[in-house]
């Protein structure tokens, strides 16, 4: 085919990122015609509102706000979003806050966001921008819970391999703003939530822990999750939020849309292409072995798709940390895959996060192929030892196979590719 597998993988991944761009996503699903703001579900008469406020949180919230400012311009009275990086906006303030561990900057911003919502009246419109990462970026501990306690609990859940649904269930019951509580604060203002989903299946209750979506989890479930992982938590005895909330929610982007765009680019590059799943989850090492097995099946039997083949999946794996190394779930998946496809020179497996940040590193993920282990041996590196120590970042950094995009301004979970050439 005359091209490298690494180059093709990066082209395919960039196509997914383009489809997940928050500005494009918002403008594709929300439009303005004169004094009408139009979504798939509803038309809003802008002339009927006294003030329009824009609030939000998440890794993609600043880019989403760019689109909203293009649509509404000077009609925006003000607003605030909590985001991990600064951004230049004209009408909406950006408060930089911590992720994945919530910090005091996030708490200060969340208090101001809650106040904007609470102070809005029946003649006001609130547009809430929500994307992945909002669970950490919108921390407002419930009465009786301290920020230090939330930080400790979040670190413990991340380290023990808890799923994102389990983590968010616990967060809802430790928060004064999640699990539908922000929608309750905003009432009786009109509320429109725009969502860029990073959650498998686009579960609106899990994205950002559902600040404007009914809380369908119970305090008993949150306690059971903490007991399962041996985490001691004293939950506040707060009333459960209503399971019926005002407002409209529009999903403007998702992992599925990004995967579909990746598949189109793979076809354009000449690959026989198949989407495996957009519901991928599980321990990164186990998922890697499954991907390697699919690659071997393609080589041996020409199925489930014939070479040159590209199999694409999306979702979010987890890592149970046992070592003291540096890495993220995507890099760990790629390193485990490198062991499983050792010697298969026509096979490459890539895993990368659409936000450009994998764990506490500056890489989005990594790519492995059948030569990875040989190349590492030539440098005196033991791939298996790096995997045991959860040290995938330093391994791929040494051999030059990290994928570094920088923060992308979006977040629709992860993309995995299997290329068989």
HELIX and SHEET records of a PDB file:
HELIX    1   1 UNK A    5  UNK A   19  1                                  15    
HELIX    2   2 UNK A   22  UNK A   29  1                                   8    
HELIX    3   3 UNK A   46  UNK A   48  5                                   3    
HELIX    4   4 UNK A   61  UNK A   72  1                                  12    
HELIX    5   5 UNK A   73  UNK A   75  5                                   3    
HELIX    6   6 UNK A  104  UNK A  119  1                                  16    
HELIX    7   7 UNK A  134  UNK A  137  1                                   4    
HELIX    8   8 UNK A  147  UNK A  159  1                                  13    
HELIX    9   9 UNK A  164  UNK A  172  1                                   9    
HELIX   10  10 UNK A  181  UNK A  186  1                                   6    
HELIX   11  11 UNK A  200  UNK A  202  5                                   3    
HELIX   12  12 UNK A  207  UNK A  209  5                                   3    
HELIX   13  13 UNK A  219  UNK A  228  1                                  10    
HELIX   14  14 UNK A  255  UNK A  268  1                                  14    
HELIX   15  15 UNK A  284  UNK A  301  1                                  18    
HELIX   16  16 UNK A  329  UNK A  340  1                                  12    
HELIX   17  17 UNK A  372  UNK A  378  1                                   7    
HELIX   18  18 UNK A  383  UNK A  388  1                                   6    
HELIX   19  19 UNK A  392  UNK A  399  1                                   8    
SHEET    1   A 3 UNK A  31  UNK A  33  0                                        
SHEET    2   A 3 UNK A  36  UNK A  38 -1                                        
SHEET    3   A 3 UNK A  43  UNK A  45 -1                                        
SHEET    1   B 6 UNK A  93  UNK A  96  0                                        
SHEET    2   B 6 UNK A  76  UNK A  83  1                                        
SHEET    3   B 6 UNK A  51  UNK A  57  1                                        
SHEET    4   B 6 UNK A 124  UNK A 131  1                                        
SHEET    5   B 6 UNK A 190  UNK A 196  1                                        
SHEET    6   B 6 UNK A 248  UNK A 253  1                                        
SHEET    1   C 6 UNK A 272  UNK A 280  0                                        
SHEET    2   C 6 UNK A 309  UNK A 315  1                                        
SHEET    3   C 6 UNK A 414  UNK A 420 -1                                        
SHEET    4   C 6 UNK A 347  UNK A 353 -1                                        
SHEET    5   C 6 UNK A 365  UNK A 369 -1                                        
SHEET    6   C 6 UNK A 402  UNK A 403 -1                                        
END                                                                             
